[in-house]
Amino acid sequence: MSGRELFCQPRRVRRGAALTLVFAGLLVTGAATGAFPDPGQSDRKTPTGAARAADAHEDVAKAAAEAMADGKSPMEAAERAVSRSGDRWAAVYSEGEYQEFEEALDGQYTGVGLWARRERDGRIEVGKVQPGSPAAAAGIRKGDRLRSVDGEDVDGRPVTDVVSLLRGDATDARAGTTVTLGLERGTRAWSETVRRALLSTDSVTVRKVSAGITVIKISAFTRGSGELVRTAVRQAPADAGIVLDLRGNSGGLVGEAVTAASAFLDGGLVATYDVDGAERSLHAEPGGDTARPLVALVDGGTMSAAEMLTGALQDRGRAVVLGSRTFGKGSIQMPTRLPDGSVAELTVGHYRTPSGHVVDGKGITPDLEVGSAALQRAETVLSGLGDPS
């Protein structure tokens, strides 16, 4: 398992281990961040569901306001109200945490620019160093052992905890703050103090592999990522098949996922969703490449907006989906700003694939179950040497 500083577990998630997995990355934030366009709504409504969502927001806001009036913590009161709501995807963020979250959706994060990975013996190693980052300037290299962060031993700890320490989550550390790393390379052990910075992420990467195949890897749907996918498809050789790698993509902005879908579809339905009981729909733009062979790779870390894109391509017969069942998060959260500046995000609806499949709690089953050799199998399918059925 590995983790980058952008993808870390928020500090005030209140539903146990399941949410720890979800918040390893970005969440769908719904209309709050412009993730869901508003193309109009149909006549289908579910007032009971709408009332429940509205009541939950009202209860949380009321609890926070009463706590503020009593001189207590609005955020802690909101956390208790969220816990009582039974909303498994709900979370409460401090003002600083929510700012970090919005930065992440912009394709930015505060950190030192390294990936951490946990080896089988529990040791933490540097899996990659971002060029031009503080870690790179300090001479830290891939393969270096990370022994401690600000004096805390990291051996045996979950990668998400290590990433949280690197970012300074416990103190809402911002760009410019320092962190001291205990490192080891061969027989050399030393400490390095580096200054955190606001860094940009590469949410879309493109590479060419054998047999004229282009691999487009989307790590998260940050702002602008959808257009990067469309550009990559237009620039791929005319006769090249495409592997769309969505493994480990934990979501982001749904509008960007719709734009990515538009690269492969000539208009038409991408998903339907409901917000406060009103059903709405998302459509691809016309003019996408519908002829080029396409395989989508997914796994248990494929979540939210990435599942929506997968479902659209699968249901409409545009891609062969390879890998393992996706995570199963198809809910929409919207925020409520609390009196102390903190933010409560509560579920207000769910989305469905074009065929009406509900993703939340179920995930998407690939057309072909594939393990560690998923990319090689994708090349075989695209080359016409294997039977994807």
Disulfide bonds with the S-S distance in Angstrom:
none
